[in-house]
Amino acid sequence: MSDLFRVENLSKSFGGLAVSRDISLSMPAGERLALIGPNGAGKTTFVNLVTGQLKPSAGRVLLNGEDVTQLGAVRRVRKGLVRTFQVTRLFSDLTPEEHVTLTVLQRQRKATRILSRFHGSSHVADEVHGILGTLGLHEVARRKVGQIAYGQQRLLEIAIALALKPKVLLLDEPAAGVPSADTPRIEQALERLPPSLAVLMIEHDMDLVFRFAKRVVVLAAGEIIFEGLPSEVAADPKVREAYLGNYAHARSVA
């Protein structure tokens, strides 16, 4: 299966400090990949490098065989490389329907036009309602974001990302800050994502990771230390060392 997304030998240093070291990974269309690692492992730095928020010191980012390393973040989005963020970036006085409508219009280069003009536009409305339905947001579509649950706000961020028509979607901790009772809502929405979409998820909720991912990559100190099946990751000694350090050794000796 050919790669839709590929990172080759990606590295980043700030002064003399290397925060990403020779990272290589690839994803075909439809991939469900989890990127995990301890705090400070360099996960968000990696996403910032991939999406054009940071310039790498070395290495390449390829999308559909095209080298996009020198492109800015906006041009990468237009080519289908889209991310969400750890912290919500929403307008509390707008509704989910308005957020997604504006995003569709932005994608179509019509965002400077008056929003109300497009509420009656059938092709825009159909797309918006379809996206909100995929994420289970129909019931709150016309409520202000400040009035809906935080878990629904996280789903709205994914809805906005889908409105940009991604080929590769990078989810930066989609369940961060979400009460455990609402985590199944996030999981159900992830299951409804388009099957052709390649999804890379960073997440600390390991139960969610293991149910979502078909493949897991573990990052520690800016380097990949494991790549394989979810069923294999917990038994890997390098992973145990990265997460548990000397405590793992003490337990093995005891």
N, C-alpha and C positions, 0 to 999 in steps of 0.2 A: 504494500500500500504506500503511495507516494505521500511525502510530507506536505502538509498545508502550511505549517509553521515550523521554523527551525532557528535555533540559536547556536552559533558556533564560537566557542572559545571566548565568551564574553567576560570581560574583566573591567574593574573600576577601582581606581585608587584616588584617595584624597590626600595630597601630599605624599608622605611615605606610608600611609595606611591603606592596605589593600582590603576592600570590603566585598568585592566580587572577584573570584579567581577562576578563570578558565572554565566557565560554565557552558556546557553544551547539552541541548536537549531538543527533541523534535516531537511534533504532534500531527497525526493525520486528521482529516475531516472526521468529525464525530467522536474524537477522543474525549475522555473524561479523566483528567489528570489532576492530582492533588500535590501541591508543593507545601511541605511542612518543614518544621525545624524549630529549635529553641529560640527564645527571644534574643534578638541581636544577631541572628544567623545571616541576615542580609536578604530576606524574602522581599520586603517592600522595595529595597534598593534594586533588586533584580527586576521587579515589575516596572519601576521607574525607568530603568535602562531600556527595557523592551518597548515601552510605550512612548519613548522620546522625551520624557520629563528630564532625564539625565543623559549626558553624552558618555559613551563608554571610552575607557582608555585603550581598549583593544577588543577585537572580535566583531561579529556580524549578526544582524537580525534579518531573517528572510521570511517573506510572506508570499505564498504561492510561487516560490522560486525567484521572487524579485528581492534584491537587496534594498531594504528600507532603512538601513542604519543611519544614513545622513538626513533622513526626512524628519521634520518636526512632528509634534504630537498630533496636530490637526490633520495633517496629510496622512498619517498612519491610520487615524480613525476613518478617513474617507476611503482608504483601501481595505478596511474591514478589521482592523486591530483595535478593539475597544476594551476599556476597563471600567470597573467600579472602584469605589474607595472605601477605606475602613470607616470613615466618618461620613454621615449623610451630608449631602450638599444640595438641599432642596429649599424651595421658597414656601414658607409656612402659610402664606395667604393664597397660594394657587392650589388648584385641585390636581389629583393624579391625572385626570383627563387633560387638563391644560398643560401639565408638564410634558406628557407624551406627545400631545399635539404640537407643541412648540418644537420638540425634538424632531418629529417627522418633517416639519416645515424647514427646520435648520438643515436637515439632510438634503432637502429638495432646493436649498438656497432661496427659500421664501420667508425666512424668519423675520425679515424687516416689515412684512405686511401685517395688517391688523388681524389679530387672532380671531376675533368674533366672525370675521368674514369666512373662516374655514370651518366653523362649527356645523354648518349645513352642507359641507362638501362631502359627498358620499364616499369617495375613495379614501380621503384622509380619515374620516370618521370610522370607516370599516377597518382600516389598519389599526387605528388607535384602540378600538374596542376589541379587536383580535388580540393585541398585545396585552391589554389589561386582563382579558379573559385567561390568557396563558398563565399569568402570574396570580390569578385568583383575586383580582382587585375590582371586579365589577361593582360590588356592593358599596365601595367607598369612592367610586370614580369621580363623583361630584361633591365630595366633602373636602374642605380645606385640609392640606397636609398637616397643619398644626393640630387638627382634631382627630387624626387617625393614630393607631398604635404604632410603636416604633418598629415592630416586625413588619408591618405593612409599608412603612417608609423604606425599609431595606429592600422589600420586594419592588417598590416603585423605582428604586435606583436601577435594579436589574431591567425593569420595563423600559426605562429611558435608554439603557444600553442596547436593548433589543431593537428599539426604534431607529437606531443608527445602522441597522442591517449588518451586524458583525459577521465575519467569517471565523474569527478567533475572539473569544470572550475571556477576559481575565477578571476573576472575582476575588477582590482583596477582602477577605474575612466577611463574607456576607451575613454570618450569624453573630458578628461582634455586637455586644450590647443587647442582644435580643433575649428576652426571658426564655427560660428552657421550655415553658409551656407553648411558646410560639415557634420553636425550632422546627416542629413537624410541618408547619406552614411553609417555611423556607425549603425544606427537603422536598415537599410535594411540588413546589414551583420548579425546582431544579429538574425534577423528573419530567416536567412538561416542556423543557427547552427543546428547540428543534434538533432532531437526531443528527443532522449534518453539521451542526455547530461544534467546533472544537472548543472545549472549556477547560481552562486551567484555574483551579481554585486554591487560594491560600486560606487555611482555616486552622484554628486551635481546637475546635470541637472534634475530637478524634472519632467519636461515634458517627458524626455526620460525614467525616472524611471517608471512613471505611464503607459506609453505605453508598456514597456518591462515586468514589473513584474506582476506575478499572486499573489504574496504575498510580504509583506513588513515587515522588522524588523527594529525598530528604536533603536539606541544605544545612550546613553547620560551618560557622566561621567563613562564610562566603564561598564554600565549596560544596559540590555534590558528593555526598558520602554514601548514598544508596539510591538505587532505581530498580523498582520491581513491583510485584503484586502486593496489594494490601495485606494479604494473608502472610506475607514473608517479612514485612517491615519490623514488627515488634520483636522478632527473634534475632535480628541482625545485631552483632556485637558493637559495630560502629555507631549504630543508631542508639543503642542502650547507653553507650558511653557519652554520646552527645547530649542526651536528655538527662542522664542520671549521674554522670561523672564518677567520682570516687565512690559514691554511695553504691553504685552498681557493683564495683569491685568488692566492697565490704560485704555486700549481701551474698556474692558468689563464694566468698571465702568462708563466711559464717556457716 
